[in-house]
Amino acid sequence: SSNKTNGTGSGNPAPLHIAVPTSQLVNWEPGTLHKIKTAWLGEGPIKGDIAVDCMEKLYDPLELEDIGTTFVSLPGVGAWRLAIPVLKEMGVDTVNLCFDADAVSNPHVRQHLLECAKQLKVERFSANLIIWNAEEGKGIDDIFLSNRLPHIKRMF
């Protein structure tokens, strides 16, 4: 409602949302930086919150060590640049790119996905592309909520 009288906006710049499984929040000391080697980068804070809690149920603990359980959620695909310094500060080596499935059909989303992937390579991150059939759900949360697993394809 940011374009409405007395509406609210997300701020400028819009904030990122870091989602970790609820089970990990018990041991989190407020004010400490969350350091991880692998992060998922996608759209929408609620999608990230849902996805991280579903992942613990769907993946084996050893798989989770490899693919990570932290989501960096963007307020929209155009905000991906905000994530780069945050990923660096968190000590991330590998990024799992999981923009919504409409990246296949929506040129705007696809363009941002490609630009983000290129910049991740320039910044020397490793990256995986997370893909699924759009008929199974638009967002990664939809896939996990239907007890399905996406494909993880190594990019660089």
C-alpha positions in Angstrom: 0.0 0.0 0.0 3.0 2.3 -0.4 1.4 4.2 -3.2 -1.7 4.9 -1.1 -2.3 7.9 1.2 -1.0 6.8 4.7 0.1 3.5 3.1 3.1 1.6 4.3 6.2 0.7 2.4 9.0 -1.7 3.0 11.5 1.1 3.4 14.3 2.4 1.1 16.1 0.3 0.4 13.7 -2.5 1.0 15.0 -5.0 3.7 16.1 -8.5 3.2 14.7 -11.3 5.4 16.9 -14.0 6.8 15.0 -17.2 7.5 16.4 -20.1 9.6 14.5 -23.2 10.8 12.5 -22.6 14.0 14.5 -25.3 15.7 17.7 -23.2 15.2 16.2 -20.1 16.7 16.3 -21.6 20.2 20.1 -21.4 20.3 20.4 -18.1 18.5 21.8 -15.3 20.6 20.2 -12.0 19.7 22.7 -9.6 18.1 25.1 -12.3 16.8 25.8 -12.7 13.1 24.4 -15.8 11.5 27.4 -17.4 9.7 26.8 -20.2 7.1 28.5 -21.7 4.1 25.4 -22.2 1.9 22.3 -20.0 1.6 19.2 -20.1 -0.5 18.3 -16.8 -2.3 14.7 -16.4 -3.3 11.7 -14.2 -3.3 9.4 -13.3 -0.4 10.0 -13.5 3.4 7.0 -15.7 4.1 8.1 -18.2 1.4 11.5 -18.4 3.0 10.0 -18.9 6.5 7.8 -21.7 5.2 10.6 -23.3 3.1 13.2 -23.6 5.9 10.8 -25.3 8.3 9.6 -27.7 5.6 13.2 -28.6 4.6 14.0 -30.2 7.9 11.1 -32.6 7.3 11.9 -33.4 3.7 15.7 -33.7 3.6 18.1 -36.0 5.5 20.3 -34.1 8.0 23.4 -34.9 6.0 21.8 -33.4 2.9 20.9 -30.3 4.8 24.5 -29.9 5.9 25.4 -29.8 2.1 22.5 -27.7 0.7 22.0 -25.4 3.7 18.9 -24.4 5.7 19.1 -20.6 5.6 17.1 -18.5 3.2 17.9 -14.9 2.2 14.5 -13.6 1.0 14.2 -10.7 -1.3 11.3 -8.3 -1.2 11.2 -8.7 -5.0 13.5 -10.1 -7.8 14.8 -6.6 -8.6 16.3 -6.3 -5.1 18.9 -9.1 -5.6 21.8 -6.7 -5.5 21.0 -6.0 -1.8 21.8 -9.7 -1.0 25.5 -9.7 -2.2 27.0 -7.8 0.7 24.8 -9.7 3.2 25.9 -13.1 1.7 29.5 -12.0 2.0 29.1 -10.8 5.6 27.5 -14.1 6.5 30.5 -16.0 5.1 28.5 -17.7 2.3 30.4 -19.7 -0.3 27.5 -21.3 -2.2 24.2 -19.7 -3.2 21.2 -21.8 -4.2 19.2 -19.5 -6.5 15.5 -20.3 -6.2 13.6 -17.4 -7.8 9.9 -18.3 -8.5 9.1 -20.7 -11.4 7.8 -17.9 -13.5 11.4 -17.1 -14.3 10.7 -19.4 -17.3 7.7 -17.4 -18.6 8.2 -13.9 -17.2 11.0 -12.0 -19.0 11.3 -9.5 -16.0 12.0 -12.3 -13.5 14.3 -14.2 -16.0 16.4 -11.1 -16.6 16.9 -10.5 -12.9 17.8 -14.2 -12.4 20.4 -14.0 -15.1 21.9 -10.7 -13.8 22.1 -12.1 -10.3 23.8 -15.3 -11.5 26.4 -13.3 -13.5 27.1 -11.1 -10.5 27.4 -14.1 -8.2 30.0 -15.5 -10.5 31.9 -12.2 -10.7 31.9 -12.1 -6.9 33.4 -15.7 -6.8 30.4 -17.5 -5.2 29.6 -21.0 -6.2 26.0 -21.3 -7.3 23.3 -23.8 -7.9 20.0 -23.3 -9.8 17.0 -24.6 -8.0 14.3 -25.7 -10.5 10.9 -27.3 -10.5 7.9 -27.7 -12.8 5.8 -24.5 -12.6 2.7 -26.7 -12.7 3.7 -28.0 -9.2 3.9 -24.5 -7.7 5.0 -20.9 -8.3 7.4 -20.6 -5.3 9.8 -22.9 -3.5 7.4 -22.9 -0.6 4.7 -24.4 -2.8 7.0 -27.3 -3.7 8.0 -28.1 -0.2 4.4 -27.8 1.1 3.4 -30.4 -1.4 6.2 -32.7 -0.1 8.1 -32.4 -3.3 11.8 -31.7 -3.8 13.2 -29.4 -6.4 16.1 -30.2 -8.7 19.4 -28.7 -7.7 21.6 -28.0 -10.8 25.2 -26.9 -10.4 25.8 -23.6 -12.3 29.4 -22.7 -11.3 
